[in-house]
Amino acid sequence: MSANTSTILVVEDDAIVRMLIVDVLEELEFKVLEAEGSEQALEILKDISQNIDLMMTDVGLPIMDGRELAIEARKLRPSLPIMFASGYAENIDVPEGMYLIGKPFSIDQLRDKVMGILGS
């Protein structure tokens, strides 16, 4: 791990998809935090001792969807970059300062998108 490792919070209710995303990001030497849903994600976001450089969330989450989660996340961390992952990417309006990656995405697409957002 390099000293300038960014931390990414991955919010995905599908365990297999979440595992794949986490594996890819860890391989790229990011520190990854996992949440299976919005409630778990918000608990992590509330811990201000925990550095988070990017939240990647599925749009279609149970209970509170990805967009609602993003609104709550921004209340806790106003400058947090947020990237939505969606199989319906073309149907989504992304608020300013937020990003979108369409599912399915390749490892390269994920890497390029994350690196682009984090500016590294």
Stockholm file with secondary structure:
# STOCKHOLM 1.0

chainA/1-120         MSANTSTILVVEDDAIVRMLIVDVLEELEFKVLEAEGSEQALEILKDISQNIDLMMTDVGLPIMDGRELAIEARKLRPSLPIMFASGYAENIDVPEGMYLIGKPFSIDQLRDKVMGILGS
#=GR chainA/1-120 SS CCTTCCEEEEECSCHHHHHHHHHHHHHTTCEEEEESSHHHHHHHHHCTTSCCSEEEEESSCSSSCHHHHHHHHHHHSTTCCEEEEETTGGGCCCCTTEEEEESSCCHHHHHHHHHHHHTC
#=GC SS_cons         CCTTCCEEEEECSCHHHHHHHHHHHHHTTCEEEEESSHHHHHHHHHCTTSCCSEEEEESSCSSSCHHHHHHHHHHHSTTCCEEEEETTGGGCCCCTTEEEEESSCCHHHHHHHHHHHHTC
//
